[in-house]
């Protein structure tokens, strides 16, 4: 495959194609990931064990030919997830719980029903009909809501409540009990009806730790990519990993 690509494109043609497809950010991010993989430098014993599981009963040469990979390419592929995780734990793990607590509930997961219209009279009419049991929220949202939530019959989530905008929406949902419907509220250009379905407090468990580490790594890599695209490679700190830590 690599030989075929070399025959199809010159280096300048490949670079021009990357420019036109706006792929530089993705390529630079992957390059930075591989810098991390090289710094972490997982042991040969670890790689051999993972490689055996990956290859199974196939021949190594067949796998490499199928992927058009070298052995180094395979090792990078097998190392990527574990190396990035180890780097993230070392770099961003200290103080992770403090950052979780500082979020003050913004990571709580919420599921809610939303119906929005521009006509205040219609919003009030639908609210009365819902309160009197003349229709269901799902039916009203599907028939009348003017946002994309109409396709989901009004249901939004689960999502982190701290991601919701505007912040007034977060405040309204926090003021409701599960199953409670609020009177029409004005949010920007919309008159909205909201019903809280479920609010689940976030827990600092393994899943949350992993998510926060992934978020921190994404922010770290994105900042480096922005610097590289701006021609500021000289200001980037070297990637460092301490295998003894």
Residue pairs with C-beta under 8 A, 6 or more apart in sequence:
1 68
2 68
5 14
9 17
18 24
18 27
24 229
25 225
25 229
28 224
28 225
28 228
28 229
29 221
29 222
29 225
32 221
32 224
32 225
32 228
32 239
33 80
33 84
33 221
34 76
35 239
36 83
36 84
36 87
36 239
36 241
37 76
37 79
37 80
37 83
37 84
39 87
39 239
39 240
39 241
40 79
40 83
40 86
40 87
40 241
40 243
41 241
41 243
42 79
42 82
42 83
42 86
46 82
47 75
47 78
47 79
50 78
50 82
51 60
51 74
51 75
51 78
54 63
54 74
54 78
55 63
60 71
63 69
63 74
64 70
64 71
64 73
64 74
67 73
67 74
69 77
84 217
85 210
85 213
86 241
87 217
87 239
87 241
88 213
88 214
88 216
88 217
89 213
90 241
90 242
90 245
91 216
91 217
91 220
92 212
92 213
92 216
92 217
92 220
93 213
96 209
96 212
96 213
97 204
99 212
100 107
100 202
100 204
100 208
100 212
101 204
103 162
103 202
105 161
105 162
105 201
105 202
106 160
106 161
106 162
106 163
107 160
107 161
107 162
107 202
107 208
108 160
108 161
108 162
108 199
108 200
108 201
108 202
109 157
109 158
109 159
109 160
109 161
109 198
109 199
109 200
109 202
110 157
110 158
110 159
110 160
110 161
110 164
110 173
110 196
110 198
110 199
110 200
111 155
111 156
111 157
111 158
111 197
111 198
111 199
112 155
112 156
112 157
112 173
112 194
112 195
112 196
112 197
113 137
113 138
113 141
113 154
113 155
113 156
113 193
113 194
113 195
113 197
114 141
114 145
114 147
114 149
114 154
114 156
114 192
114 193
114 194
115 123
115 126
115 137
115 140
115 141
115 144
115 145
115 149
115 154
115 192
115 193
115 194
116 145
116 146
116 147
116 149
116 187
116 190
116 191
116 192
116 193
117 123
117 126
117 144
117 145
117 146
117 190
117 191
118 146
118 189
118 190
118 191
119 191
120 184
120 186
120 191
122 144
122 191
123 184
123 191
123 192
123 193
124 184
126 135
126 140
126 144
126 193
127 181
127 183
127 184
127 193
129 135
129 140
130 136
130 137
130 140
130 181
130 193
131 181
137 153
137 154
137 181
137 193
137 195
138 153
138 154
138 155
139 153
140 154
140 193
141 149
141 150
141 153
141 154
142 150
142 151
142 153
142 154
143 150
144 150
145 154
146 190
147 190
149 155
149 156
155 197
157 197
157 198
158 198
158 200
160 202
161 170
161 173
161 174
161 199
162 170
164 170
164 173
166 187
166 188
168 185
168 187
169 187
169 194
172 182
172 185
172 194
173 194
173 196
173 199
174 199
175 182
176 182
176 194
176 195
176 196
177 196
178 196
178 197
178 198
178 199
179 195
179 196
179 197
180 195
180 196
181 193
181 194
181 195
182 193
182 194
182 195
184 191
184 192
184 193
185 191
185 192
185 193
185 194
186 192
202 208
224 236
227 233
227 235
227 236
228 236
